[in-house]
Amino acid sequence: MISVGFRALFRREVLRFVRRPKNTFMPPAITNVLYFAVFGVILGGRIDSPVEGVPGADFGYILFLIPGLVVLGTISNAFENASFSIFHGRWNEYIHETLTSPLSYAEMVVAYVGASAVRGLIVGLIVAIIGALFVPLSIANGLFLVTTMVVISALFAGFGIIGGLIARDFDDLTVMNQFILRPLVFFGAVFYSLTMLEPIWQYVSLLNPMVYMVDSVRYGLLGYSDMHYVAPAAYAEFAPYLSLVILSLLTAVVVAIDIYLFKTGYGLTD
């Protein structure tokens, strides 16, 4: 049964970003309008065959962009919300009230992760809606897409908690999001297909975990997966599902680490 304390903490964290839409929802909306307008409409319209292995009649370049930008908006905002919430609580020392409440450490972590995941999912939905204004959009594998979105948003909310605990100032939060997270996403096949790369760079790209997240969302939304072309033949057919299983296990591990850090008080009592 969900405790009153858990509901209160979760509600507080959700209201914290819902009440500030100019800071939480408008920036990604405006940024993605620019992405779709410049990369999708202006440049995409000049590319005859934008994606290797993708039928041009069925998949335009702007349609190919949408899943990657959805992932970027989702995980960036989930990470940012969790890291800022934890660090701001440490900075202003009001996180001690949460720590002394009758909540278990697992309830605290799940409340922070859940609220941050909600923000990530809302931003991801906003990005998808903006994309649908530029091109007709339909969902190929709805259940797979929803499951993947929930998993990756929770995963980066969990990473955000770790980031909020190890950060020593607000600049650290900016560095994590802008100079580590975003570059990995941009090199995660957001603006290009892995099939457009030379084989050696395809294998190098597979070392980037963002590739699997973008590919999984693209498979859920469009029914297309780069992994069907670049993964070993024995795994190609079910590669997106294998990626989802691995991401789910990684999310469970990260949340468990968060709970352990809360129990040990790492970064919370500095």
Order of alpha helices (4+ residues) and beta strands (2+ residues): alpha-alpha-alpha-alpha-alpha-alpha-alpha-alpha-alpha-alpha-alpha-alpha-alpha-alpha
